[in-house]
């Protein structure tokens, strides 16, 4: 079992650096962008969606913690859109030492409960095509493809 709690300021700083870097790395895997360009784009996107950092309205930046521990095993970023009763999961990240232990599944199930209390009836997310482990987990939890973008290198 896990609990979700708001990121502290220190956790937000680490999260923002890791999130931008991770997103940029994934962008380079599915495009012709250099890492430098991808980092610039990822930083711009991050600042556009979180202009007030952790205080950006309707965005929830949460740590994933086992209920029996004080340390975090990962973090989550989601946006709640009350108008259409939906949430968008921008990022879920389990720290490398804690992968393969069921924390991602537990966190996703906890997110469902968390957003239900906010009146949400649909969760959306984006996953890069090369992230087979995440795609498999999402499928097992009932997530289905809604859009697919494909590419072919020539």
SVG drawing of the C-alpha trace seen along z (x, -y; Angstrom):
<svg xmlns="http://www.w3.org/2000/svg" viewBox="-18 -31 41 38">
<polyline fill="none" stroke="black" stroke-width="0.4" points="0.0,0.0 1.1,-3.5 0.0,-7.0 0.2,-10.1 1.2,-13.4 2.1,-16.8 5.8,-17.3 7.9,-19.4 9.8,-22.3 13.0,-20.2 11.2,-17.3 9.7,-19.6 13.2,-20.9 14.4,-17.3 11.2,-16.3 11.4,-19.2 15.0,-18.5 14.4,-14.8 11.1,-15.3 12.6,-17.7 15.6,-15.5 13.6,-12.3 11.1,-13.9 14.0,-15.2 15.6,-11.8 12.4,-10.2 11.9,-12.9 15.4,-12.0 14.4,-8.4 11.4,-9.1 12.6,-12.0 15.7,-13.5 16.2,-16.1 19.6,-16.4 19.6,-16.2 20.4,-19.9 17.4,-20.8 15.2,-18.3 16.2,-19.7 15.3,-23.2 11.9,-22.1 11.2,-20.0 12.0,-22.9 9.7,-25.2 6.9,-22.7 7.4,-22.2 7.3,-25.9 4.2,-26.4 2.3,-23.7 3.6,-24.7 4.1,-28.5 3.7,-28.8 5.6,-25.6 3.9,-23.5 1.4,-26.3 0.0,-26.1 -3.8,-25.8 -5.4,-22.4 -2.0,-20.6 -1.2,-18.0 2.4,-17.2 2.6,-14.2 5.1,-11.9 4.5,-8.2 5.3,-6.8 4.8,-3.4 2.4,-3.7 5.0,-2.2 7.8,-4.6 8.6,-8.3 10.8,-8.1 9.4,-8.6 9.7,-5.8 8.5,-8.0 6.4,-11.0 3.4,-11.8 2.2,-14.9 -1.4,-15.2 -3.8,-17.9 -7.4,-17.9 -9.9,-19.5 -13.1,-19.8 -15.1,-21.2 -14.9,-17.8 -14.4,-15.7 -11.1,-14.4 -7.5,-14.2 -4.3,-14.0 -1.4,-12.1 1.7,-14.0 4.3,-12.0 4.6,-9.0 8.1,-8.0 9.3,-5.3 12.9,-5.7 15.2,-3.0 15.8,-1.2 12.1,-0.6 11.1,0.6 9.6,4.0 8.1,4.0 4.5,3.0 4.8,-0.6 3.7,-1.9 0.6,0.3 -0.3,-0.8 0.3,-4.4 -1.9,-4.3 -4.7,-2.7 -4.2,-5.3 -4.4,-8.1 -7.8,-6.7 -9.1,-7.0 -7.5,-10.4 -9.1,-11.9 -12.5,-10.3 -12.7,-12.4 -12.2,-15.5 -15.1,-14.5 -13.0,-13.0 -14.5,-10.2 -11.7,-9.8 -7.9,-9.6 -5.8,-10.3 -2.1,-10.0 0.7,-9.9 3.2,-7.1 6.1,-6.9 5.8,-4.0 9.2,-2.6 8.2,-2.3 6.9,1.2 6.8,1.8 4.6,-1.2 2.3,-0.4 1.9,3.1 1.1,1.9 -1.4,-0.6 -3.1,2.0 -3.4,4.4 -5.0,1.6 -7.7,0.9 -6.1,-2.0 -6.8,-1.8 -5.3,-3.6 -7.2,-6.7 -4.7,-8.2 -1.6,-6.6 1.1,-8.5 3.5,-6.4 6.8,-7.1 9.3,-5.5 12.9,-6.4 14.0,-6.6"/>
</svg>
